Amino acid sequence: MSQAAGTFDLKRLIEDVIPFNRALGVELRAYDPEEGSVTLALPLTPEHVGNVVRGMPHGGAIAALVDAAAGAAAALRVPAEDVPGVATIDMRVDFLAPAQGDVLLAAAAVARAGRRVVVVRTEVRDAEGTLVALGTSAFGVARAGAAGQEGEG
């Protein structure tokens, strides 16, 4: 796990500060600020099951994992003081295969980081290494001192 000087405490933010992530049980496994990449794990519990017959995780849990991983990757590409201004503005999740096992791993990497929008691609794999979902997310970035400038060029 790499951490650049001055980088905020991403592990604490992901696992403790964001209430939804804490409720899901998301864990930070790795990150690289220079690459804008993050790997999160979601240890699966009975509360994550969406298909009780097959014991598969709910698609919403997978989508939430995509959003958490992509948001963390996007946050790595903006100055630490601007992180609260990173918000999902668009997200697409393609479900490719049923997930198996007791954990999901989401690997997210920034595809493009602009001044106002960061685009992230995310792969979700199950415990067997099967690619179960692909996500593409866009995040709006509110820069410090940009309050009241929404909608301007």
PyMOL CGO cylinders between C-alpha atoms (Angstrom):
from pymol import cmd
from pymol.cgo import CYLINDER

trace = [
    CYLINDER, 0.00, 0.00, 0.00, 1.51, 3.26, -1.05, 0.3, 1, 1, 1, 1, 1, 1,
    CYLINDER, 1.51, 3.26, -1.05, 0.78, 6.61, 0.55, 0.3, 1, 1, 1, 1, 1, 1,
    CYLINDER, 0.78, 6.61, 0.55, 2.13, 9.87, -0.80, 0.3, 1, 1, 1, 1, 1, 1,
    CYLINDER, 2.13, 9.87, -0.80, 3.22, 12.60, 1.60, 0.3, 1, 1, 1, 1, 1, 1,
    CYLINDER, 3.22, 12.60, 1.60, 0.25, 14.72, 2.57, 0.3, 1, 1, 1, 1, 1, 1,
    CYLINDER, 0.25, 14.72, 2.57, -2.31, 12.18, 1.37, 0.3, 1, 1, 1, 1, 1, 1,
    CYLINDER, -2.31, 12.18, 1.37, -5.37, 12.01, 3.62, 0.3, 1, 1, 1, 1, 1, 1,
    CYLINDER, -5.37, 12.01, 3.62, -6.09, 8.85, 5.61, 0.3, 1, 1, 1, 1, 1, 1,
    CYLINDER, -6.09, 8.85, 5.61, -7.94, 6.92, 2.92, 0.3, 1, 1, 1, 1, 1, 1,
    CYLINDER, -7.94, 6.92, 2.92, -8.34, 3.76, 5.01, 0.3, 1, 1, 1, 1, 1, 1,
    CYLINDER, -8.34, 3.76, 5.01, -10.06, 5.67, 7.81, 0.3, 1, 1, 1, 1, 1, 1,
    CYLINDER, -10.06, 5.67, 7.81, -12.25, 7.54, 5.31, 0.3, 1, 1, 1, 1, 1, 1,
    CYLINDER, -12.25, 7.54, 5.31, -13.33, 4.35, 3.52, 0.3, 1, 1, 1, 1, 1, 1,
    CYLINDER, -13.33, 4.35, 3.52, -13.83, 2.07, 6.51, 0.3, 1, 1, 1, 1, 1, 1,
    CYLINDER, -13.83, 2.07, 6.51, -14.84, 4.39, 9.35, 0.3, 1, 1, 1, 1, 1, 1,
    CYLINDER, -14.84, 4.39, 9.35, -15.92, 7.87, 8.27, 0.3, 1, 1, 1, 1, 1, 1,
    CYLINDER, -15.92, 7.87, 8.27, -18.39, 7.04, 5.48, 0.3, 1, 1, 1, 1, 1, 1,
    CYLINDER, -18.39, 7.04, 5.48, -21.41, 5.52, 7.29, 0.3, 1, 1, 1, 1, 1, 1,
    CYLINDER, -21.41, 5.52, 7.29, -22.71, 3.59, 4.25, 0.3, 1, 1, 1, 1, 1, 1,
    CYLINDER, -22.71, 3.59, 4.25, -19.35, 1.91, 3.66, 0.3, 1, 1, 1, 1, 1, 1,
    CYLINDER, -19.35, 1.91, 3.66, -19.17, 1.04, 7.34, 0.3, 1, 1, 1, 1, 1, 1,
    CYLINDER, -19.17, 1.04, 7.34, -22.67, -0.50, 7.20, 0.3, 1, 1, 1, 1, 1, 1,
    CYLINDER, -22.67, -0.50, 7.20, -21.70, -2.54, 4.12, 0.3, 1, 1, 1, 1, 1, 1,
    CYLINDER, -21.70, -2.54, 4.12, -18.44, -3.70, 5.69, 0.3, 1, 1, 1, 1, 1, 1,
    CYLINDER, -18.44, -3.70, 5.69, -16.16, -2.37, 2.94, 0.3, 1, 1, 1, 1, 1, 1,
    CYLINDER, -16.16, -2.37, 2.94, -12.41, -2.77, 3.55, 0.3, 1, 1, 1, 1, 1, 1,
    CYLINDER, -12.41, -2.77, 3.55, -9.50, -1.00, 1.87, 0.3, 1, 1, 1, 1, 1, 1,
    CYLINDER, -9.50, -1.00, 1.87, -6.99, -3.55, 0.55, 0.3, 1, 1, 1, 1, 1, 1,
    CYLINDER, -6.99, -3.55, 0.55, -4.61, -1.40, -1.53, 0.3, 1, 1, 1, 1, 1, 1,
    CYLINDER, -4.61, -1.40, -1.53, -4.23, 1.97, -3.20, 0.3, 1, 1, 1, 1, 1, 1,
    CYLINDER, -4.23, 1.97, -3.20, -1.78, 3.95, -5.27, 0.3, 1, 1, 1, 1, 1, 1,
    CYLINDER, -1.78, 3.95, -5.27, -2.25, 7.74, -5.34, 0.3, 1, 1, 1, 1, 1, 1,
    CYLINDER, -2.25, 7.74, -5.34, 0.08, 8.17, -8.33, 0.3, 1, 1, 1, 1, 1, 1,
    CYLINDER, 0.08, 8.17, -8.33, -1.92, 5.73, -10.46, 0.3, 1, 1, 1, 1, 1, 1,
    CYLINDER, -1.92, 5.73, -10.46, -5.28, 6.74, -9.01, 0.3, 1, 1, 1, 1, 1, 1,
    CYLINDER, -5.28, 6.74, -9.01, -6.09, 3.12, -8.24, 0.3, 1, 1, 1, 1, 1, 1,
    CYLINDER, -6.09, 3.12, -8.24, -7.88, 1.50, -5.31, 0.3, 1, 1, 1, 1, 1, 1,
    CYLINDER, -7.88, 1.50, -5.31, -8.78, -2.06, -4.37, 0.3, 1, 1, 1, 1, 1, 1,
    CYLINDER, -8.78, -2.06, -4.37, -11.64, -2.59, -1.93, 0.3, 1, 1, 1, 1, 1, 1,
    CYLINDER, -11.64, -2.59, -1.93, -12.98, -5.83, -0.47, 0.3, 1, 1, 1, 1, 1, 1,
    CYLINDER, -12.98, -5.83, -0.47, -16.52, -6.60, 0.57, 0.3, 1, 1, 1, 1, 1, 1,
    CYLINDER, -16.52, -6.60, 0.57, -16.61, -9.65, 2.85, 0.3, 1, 1, 1, 1, 1, 1,
    CYLINDER, -16.61, -9.65, 2.85, -20.04, -11.10, 2.13, 0.3, 1, 1, 1, 1, 1, 1,
    CYLINDER, -20.04, -11.10, 2.13, -22.51, -11.70, 4.92, 0.3, 1, 1, 1, 1, 1, 1,
    CYLINDER, -22.51, -11.70, 4.92, -26.08, -13.04, 4.88, 0.3, 1, 1, 1, 1, 1, 1,
    CYLINDER, -26.08, -13.04, 4.88, -27.28, -9.41, 4.77, 0.3, 1, 1, 1, 1, 1, 1,
    CYLINDER, -27.28, -9.41, 4.77, -25.70, -8.99, 1.30, 0.3, 1, 1, 1, 1, 1, 1,
    CYLINDER, -25.70, -8.99, 1.30, -27.69, -11.88, -0.24, 0.3, 1, 1, 1, 1, 1, 1,
    CYLINDER, -27.69, -11.88, -0.24, -30.18, -10.90, -2.93, 0.3, 1, 1, 1, 1, 1, 1,
    CYLINDER, -30.18, -10.90, -2.93, -30.93, -14.34, -4.37, 0.3, 1, 1, 1, 1, 1, 1,
    CYLINDER, -30.93, -14.34, -4.37, -31.76, -16.63, -1.45, 0.3, 1, 1, 1, 1, 1, 1,
    CYLINDER, -31.76, -16.63, -1.45, -32.11, -19.71, -3.65, 0.3, 1, 1, 1, 1, 1, 1,
    CYLINDER, -32.11, -19.71, -3.65, -28.57, -19.41, -5.06, 0.3, 1, 1, 1, 1, 1, 1,
    CYLINDER, -28.57, -19.41, -5.06, -27.07, -17.46, -2.13, 0.3, 1, 1, 1, 1, 1, 1,
    CYLINDER, -27.07, -17.46, -2.13, -25.75, -14.74, -4.42, 0.3, 1, 1, 1, 1, 1, 1,
    CYLINDER, -25.75, -14.74, -4.42, -25.07, -11.16, -3.37, 0.3, 1, 1, 1, 1, 1, 1,
    CYLINDER, -25.07, -11.16, -3.37, -27.62, -8.51, -4.31, 0.3, 1, 1, 1, 1, 1, 1,
    CYLINDER, -27.62, -8.51, -4.31, -26.78, -6.41, -7.36, 0.3, 1, 1, 1, 1, 1, 1,
    CYLINDER, -26.78, -6.41, -7.36, -27.22, -3.32, -5.22, 0.3, 1, 1, 1, 1, 1, 1,
    CYLINDER, -27.22, -3.32, -5.22, -24.42, -4.48, -2.92, 0.3, 1, 1, 1, 1, 1, 1,
    CYLINDER, -24.42, -4.48, -2.92, -22.17, -4.98, -5.95, 0.3, 1, 1, 1, 1, 1, 1,
    CYLINDER, -22.17, -4.98, -5.95, -23.12, -1.56, -7.33, 0.3, 1, 1, 1, 1, 1, 1,
    CYLINDER, -23.12, -1.56, -7.33, -22.45, 0.03, -3.94, 0.3, 1, 1, 1, 1, 1, 1,
    CYLINDER, -22.45, 0.03, -3.94, -19.00, -1.58, -3.93, 0.3, 1, 1, 1, 1, 1, 1,
    CYLINDER, -19.00, -1.58, -3.93, -18.33, -0.20, -7.43, 0.3, 1, 1, 1, 1, 1, 1,
    CYLINDER, -18.33, -0.20, -7.43, -19.36, 3.28, -6.26, 0.3, 1, 1, 1, 1, 1, 1,
    CYLINDER, -19.36, 3.28, -6.26, -17.20, 3.10, -3.12, 0.3, 1, 1, 1, 1, 1, 1,
    CYLINDER, -17.20, 3.10, -3.12, -14.10, 1.90, -4.99, 0.3, 1, 1, 1, 1, 1, 1,
    CYLINDER, -14.10, 1.90, -4.99, -14.52, 4.35, -7.86, 0.3, 1, 1, 1, 1, 1, 1,
    CYLINDER, -14.52, 4.35, -7.86, -15.17, 7.23, -5.47, 0.3, 1, 1, 1, 1, 1, 1,
    CYLINDER, -15.17, 7.23, -5.47, -12.01, 6.42, -3.53, 0.3, 1, 1, 1, 1, 1, 1,
    CYLINDER, -12.01, 6.42, -3.53, -9.98, 6.30, -6.75, 0.3, 1, 1, 1, 1, 1, 1,
    CYLINDER, -9.98, 6.30, -6.75, -11.46, 9.62, -7.87, 0.3, 1, 1, 1, 1, 1, 1,
    CYLINDER, -11.46, 9.62, -7.87, -10.66, 11.15, -4.48, 0.3, 1, 1, 1, 1, 1, 1,
    CYLINDER, -10.66, 11.15, -4.48, -6.98, 10.25, -4.97, 0.3, 1, 1, 1, 1, 1, 1,
    CYLINDER, -6.98, 10.25, -4.97, -6.86, 12.52, -8.03, 0.3, 1, 1, 1, 1, 1, 1,
    CYLINDER, -6.86, 12.52, -8.03, -7.97, 15.73, -6.31, 0.3, 1, 1, 1, 1, 1, 1,
    CYLINDER, -7.97, 15.73, -6.31, -6.21, 17.73, -3.59, 0.3, 1, 1, 1, 1, 1, 1,
    CYLINDER, -6.21, 17.73, -3.59, -7.04, 16.40, -0.11, 0.3, 1, 1, 1, 1, 1, 1,
    CYLINDER, -7.04, 16.40, -0.11, -8.87, 19.59, 0.84, 0.3, 1, 1, 1, 1, 1, 1,
    CYLINDER, -8.87, 19.59, 0.84, -11.26, 19.06, -2.10, 0.3, 1, 1, 1, 1, 1, 1,
    CYLINDER, -11.26, 19.06, -2.10, -12.18, 15.43, -1.33, 0.3, 1, 1, 1, 1, 1, 1,
    CYLINDER, -12.18, 15.43, -1.33, -15.57, 16.26, 0.27, 0.3, 1, 1, 1, 1, 1, 1,
    CYLINDER, -15.57, 16.26, 0.27, -16.46, 17.85, -3.08, 0.3, 1, 1, 1, 1, 1, 1,
    CYLINDER, -16.46, 17.85, -3.08, -16.16, 14.56, -5.02, 0.3, 1, 1, 1, 1, 1, 1,
    CYLINDER, -16.16, 14.56, -5.02, -19.64, 13.22, -5.82, 0.3, 1, 1, 1, 1, 1, 1,
    CYLINDER, -19.64, 13.22, -5.82, -20.99, 10.57, -8.17, 0.3, 1, 1, 1, 1, 1, 1,
    CYLINDER, -20.99, 10.57, -8.17, -22.70, 12.18, -11.15, 0.3, 1, 1, 1, 1, 1, 1,
    CYLINDER, -22.70, 12.18, -11.15, -23.07, 9.08, -13.33, 0.3, 1, 1, 1, 1, 1, 1,
    CYLINDER, -23.07, 9.08, -13.33, -22.51, 5.36, -12.88, 0.3, 1, 1, 1, 1, 1, 1,
    CYLINDER, -22.51, 5.36, -12.88, -23.07, 2.31, -15.01, 0.3, 1, 1, 1, 1, 1, 1,
    CYLINDER, -23.07, 2.31, -15.01, -22.66, -1.25, -13.77, 0.3, 1, 1, 1, 1, 1, 1,
    CYLINDER, -22.66, -1.25, -13.77, -22.73, -4.24, -16.11, 0.3, 1, 1, 1, 1, 1, 1,
    CYLINDER, -22.73, -4.24, -16.11, -23.32, -7.55, -14.31, 0.3, 1, 1, 1, 1, 1, 1,
    CYLINDER, -23.32, -7.55, -14.31, -21.43, -10.31, -16.12, 0.3, 1, 1, 1, 1, 1, 1,
    CYLINDER, -21.43, -10.31, -16.12, -21.64, -13.45, -13.98, 0.3, 1, 1, 1, 1, 1, 1,
    CYLINDER, -21.64, -13.45, -13.98, -23.10, -14.64, -10.68, 0.3, 1, 1, 1, 1, 1, 1,
    CYLINDER, -23.10, -14.64, -10.68, -20.73, -14.05, -7.77, 0.3, 1, 1, 1, 1, 1, 1,
    CYLINDER, -20.73, -14.05, -7.77, -19.47, -17.04, -5.79, 0.3, 1, 1, 1, 1, 1, 1,
    CYLINDER, -19.47, -17.04, -5.79, -17.65, -17.29, -2.49, 0.3, 1, 1, 1, 1, 1, 1,
    CYLINDER, -17.65, -17.29, -2.49, -17.36, -15.15, 0.59, 0.3, 1, 1, 1, 1, 1, 1,
    CYLINDER, -17.36, -15.15, 0.59, -15.76, -11.94, -0.68, 0.3, 1, 1, 1, 1, 1, 1,
    CYLINDER, -15.76, -11.94, -0.68, -15.92, -9.49, -3.57, 0.3, 1, 1, 1, 1, 1, 1,
    CYLINDER, -15.92, -9.49, -3.57, -12.90, -7.46, -4.69, 0.3, 1, 1, 1, 1, 1, 1,
    CYLINDER, -12.90, -7.46, -4.69, -13.29, -4.21, -6.58, 0.3, 1, 1, 1, 1, 1, 1,
    CYLINDER, -13.29, -4.21, -6.58, -10.29, -2.77, -8.42, 0.3, 1, 1, 1, 1, 1, 1,
    CYLINDER, -10.29, -2.77, -8.42, -10.88, 0.80, -9.57, 0.3, 1, 1, 1, 1, 1, 1,
    CYLINDER, -10.88, 0.80, -9.57, -8.58, 2.97, -11.66, 0.3, 1, 1, 1, 1, 1, 1,
    CYLINDER, -8.58, 2.97, -11.66, -8.92, 6.52, -12.90, 0.3, 1, 1, 1, 1, 1, 1,
    CYLINDER, -8.92, 6.52, -12.90, -9.34, 6.59, -16.68, 0.3, 1, 1, 1, 1, 1, 1,
    CYLINDER, -9.34, 6.59, -16.68, -9.30, 10.40, -16.92, 0.3, 1, 1, 1, 1, 1, 1,
    CYLINDER, -9.30, 10.40, -16.92, -9.07, 13.18, -14.38, 0.3, 1, 1, 1, 1, 1, 1,
    CYLINDER, -9.07, 13.18, -14.38, -10.13, 16.64, -15.47, 0.3, 1, 1, 1, 1, 1, 1,
    CYLINDER, -10.13, 16.64, -15.47, -10.61, 19.79, -13.42, 0.3, 1, 1, 1, 1, 1, 1,
    CYLINDER, -10.61, 19.79, -13.42, -14.34, 19.22, -12.94, 0.3, 1, 1, 1, 1, 1, 1,
    CYLINDER, -14.34, 19.22, -12.94, -14.94, 15.54, -13.76, 0.3, 1, 1, 1, 1, 1, 1,
    CYLINDER, -14.94, 15.54, -13.76, -13.05, 12.33, -12.96, 0.3, 1, 1, 1, 1, 1, 1,
    CYLINDER, -13.05, 12.33, -12.96, -13.91, 9.12, -14.85, 0.3, 1, 1, 1, 1, 1, 1,
    CYLINDER, -13.91, 9.12, -14.85, -13.15, 5.76, -13.24, 0.3, 1, 1, 1, 1, 1, 1,
    CYLINDER, -13.15, 5.76, -13.24, -13.36, 2.16, -14.44, 0.3, 1, 1, 1, 1, 1, 1,
    CYLINDER, -13.36, 2.16, -14.44, -13.94, -0.64, -11.92, 0.3, 1, 1, 1, 1, 1, 1,
    CYLINDER, -13.94, -0.64, -11.92, -13.72, -4.43, -12.12, 0.3, 1, 1, 1, 1, 1, 1,
    CYLINDER, -13.72, -4.43, -12.12, -15.42, -6.58, -9.49, 0.3, 1, 1, 1, 1, 1, 1,
    CYLINDER, -15.42, -6.58, -9.49, -14.23, -10.15, -9.02, 0.3, 1, 1, 1, 1, 1, 1,
    CYLINDER, -14.23, -10.15, -9.02, -15.51, -12.84, -6.69, 0.3, 1, 1, 1, 1, 1, 1,
    CYLINDER, -15.51, -12.84, -6.69, -13.52, -15.19, -4.42, 0.3, 1, 1, 1, 1, 1, 1,
    CYLINDER, -13.52, -15.19, -4.42, -12.82, -17.47, -7.41, 0.3, 1, 1, 1, 1, 1, 1,
    CYLINDER, -12.82, -17.47, -7.41, -11.39, -14.59, -9.45, 0.3, 1, 1, 1, 1, 1, 1,
    CYLINDER, -11.39, -14.59, -9.45, -14.36, -14.52, -11.81, 0.3, 1, 1, 1, 1, 1, 1,
    CYLINDER, -14.36, -14.52, -11.81, -15.13, -11.10, -13.29, 0.3, 1, 1, 1, 1, 1, 1,
    CYLINDER, -15.13, -11.10, -13.29, -18.69, -10.52, -12.05, 0.3, 1, 1, 1, 1, 1, 1,
    CYLINDER, -18.69, -10.52, -12.05, -19.21, -6.83, -12.86, 0.3, 1, 1, 1, 1, 1, 1,
    CYLINDER, -19.21, -6.83, -12.86, -17.72, -3.87, -14.70, 0.3, 1, 1, 1, 1, 1, 1,
    CYLINDER, -17.72, -3.87, -14.70, -18.41, -0.30, -13.67, 0.3, 1, 1, 1, 1, 1, 1,
    CYLINDER, -18.41, -0.30, -13.67, -17.84, 3.05, -15.30, 0.3, 1, 1, 1, 1, 1, 1,
    CYLINDER, -17.84, 3.05, -15.30, -18.34, 6.06, -13.06, 0.3, 1, 1, 1, 1, 1, 1,
    CYLINDER, -18.34, 6.06, -13.06, -18.08, 9.82, -13.37, 0.3, 1, 1, 1, 1, 1, 1,
    CYLINDER, -18.08, 9.82, -13.37, -17.50, 12.10, -10.40, 0.3, 1, 1, 1, 1, 1, 1,
    CYLINDER, -17.50, 12.10, -10.40, -18.02, 15.83, -10.22, 0.3, 1, 1, 1, 1, 1, 1,
    CYLINDER, -18.02, 15.83, -10.22, -15.26, 17.72, -8.42, 0.3, 1, 1, 1, 1, 1, 1,
    CYLINDER, -15.26, 17.72, -8.42, -16.12, 20.83, -6.42, 0.3, 1, 1, 1, 1, 1, 1,
    CYLINDER, -16.12, 20.83, -6.42, -12.82, 22.67, -5.97, 0.3, 1, 1, 1, 1, 1, 1,
    CYLINDER, -12.82, 22.67, -5.97, -12.07, 24.79, -2.91, 0.3, 1, 1, 1, 1, 1, 1,
    CYLINDER, -12.07, 24.79, -2.91, -13.34, 28.32, -3.46, 0.3, 1, 1, 1, 1, 1, 1,
    CYLINDER, -13.34, 28.32, -3.46, -15.69, 27.16, -6.22, 0.3, 1, 1, 1, 1, 1, 1,
    CYLINDER, -15.69, 27.16, -6.22, -18.86, 27.57, -4.13, 0.3, 1, 1, 1, 1, 1, 1,
    CYLINDER, -18.86, 27.57, -4.13, -21.56, 29.38, -6.02, 0.3, 1, 1, 1, 1, 1, 1,
    CYLINDER, -21.56, 29.38, -6.02, -19.91, 28.69, -9.38, 0.3, 1, 1, 1, 1, 1, 1,
    CYLINDER, -19.91, 28.69, -9.38, -22.03, 25.67, -10.28, 0.3, 1, 1, 1, 1, 1, 1,
    CYLINDER, -22.03, 25.67, -10.28, -23.11, 25.70, -13.90, 0.3, 1, 1, 1, 1, 1, 1,
    CYLINDER, -23.11, 25.70, -13.90, -20.33, 28.05, -14.99, 0.3, 1, 1, 1, 1, 1, 1,
    CYLINDER, -20.33, 28.05, -14.99, -18.10, 26.95, -17.85, 0.3, 1, 1, 1, 1, 1, 1,
]
cmd.load_cgo(trace, "trace")
